[in-house]
Amino acid sequence: MTADLADATLYDDRIARLRLIRTAGIGPVTYRQLIARFGTPAAALAAVPDMARRGGGKAPAVATLAAVEAEVAAVERLGARYLFVGQGLYPPLLAHIETAPPALILRGRTALLERQAVAIVGARNASAAAVRFARGLAAELADAGYLVVSGLARGIDTAAHAGAGAARTAGVIAGGIDIVYPPENADLQRAIGDGGLLLAEQPPGTEPRARHFPYRNRIIAGLAGGTVVVEAAPRSGSLITARLASEFGRDVMAVPGSPLDPRAQGCNLLIREGAVLVQSAADVIEAIGPIGRNAAHGTGQGVAAPTREYEAPPPVDADDRDRTRVVGLLGPTAVGVDEIVRQAGLAPAIVQTVLLELELGGRLDRHAGGRVSLSF
């Protein structure tokens, strides 16, 4: 294969992946299942309309070639690049979570992805003492060789990025990689993009919406071997990040605070539920282990086994009786896929095929913890 032909093949594969990712109704789990079933994104794209019809719905609006090529051009103009799950430099720890973004848009120094990462998150309206602590904690962790990850929000996030220094931190953006939010962090975001790392899941130009922030939080938790919470009110976004980190099997750490301060209630609750109490960078390092720890322990980001592309299993088709049986077990209440398999008495591959058809047809919703429900 000549160099020009190889480049063209890689370009076509990237375009097909992006068209699949940007197609309405195809999320991270569906994307992985389609690639696993059909082997290539082009084959998956071709199969989507027929699978949606078998699921009893209309075929989703597939992203057009023109729209995806325009997005690629915008990413290149911004000096950014794509990382696709299962390929190349995609962060191994993030790739291990079920809902890993199929594509990340990255600007900055990719070499920083080789460092073990620690997330620092917390309240937007943080106290002065908490901001000072977060800044100092981030500086010590960065000095020790860790990559400090946060979400570029006001308060603790900003303090963490500033403490680590732009060249030793990664900022995860809720909207497009070219969108600054909050506006006062424009200089900080620019500096991180020039010397550190900026990562975004949404296409350029996407203004952040409320639904985007939980998506961003899962990336923060998935990138890091551990998450430190510095001040968080109950039911805050920081506690969502901590919960996700726990679900991913990562270390959850929290800084204790006064019981009289509502901003400390979330952290104190985390500690009560088993989070590691953190008073210094040494506590964090002890909890997550030194850089270069054995990959078998699951937190050595720089030494984790590389993620391989998903291999396509033999195709498994479902018949109408299978579909009726699976649909009959579904309802508005979310239920685990394993439970559906058990009660249906069908092979897991057949159940997954039916669920995939239903989702592409717009009749299935996926929930955290591998649960699904019918759409109404």
Secondary structure, DSSP 8 states (H G I E B T S, - for coil): --HHHHHHHHHHHHHHHHHHHTSTT--HHHHHHHHHHHSSHHHHHHHHHHHHHHTTS-------HHHHHHHHHHHHHTT-EEEETTSTT--HHHHTSTT--SEEEEEE-GGGGGS-EEEEEE-TT--HHHHHHHHHHHHHHHHTT-EEEE---TTHHHHHHHHH-GGGEEEEESS-TT--SSGGGHHHHHHHHHHSEEEESS-TT----TTHHHHHHHHHHHH-SEEEEES--TT-HHHHHHHHHHHTT-EEEE----TT-GGGHHHHHHHHTT-EE-SSHHHHHHHH--TT--GGGS--GGGS---------------HHHHHHHHHH--SS-EEHHHHHHHHTS-HHHHHHHHHHHHHTT-EEEETTTEEEE--
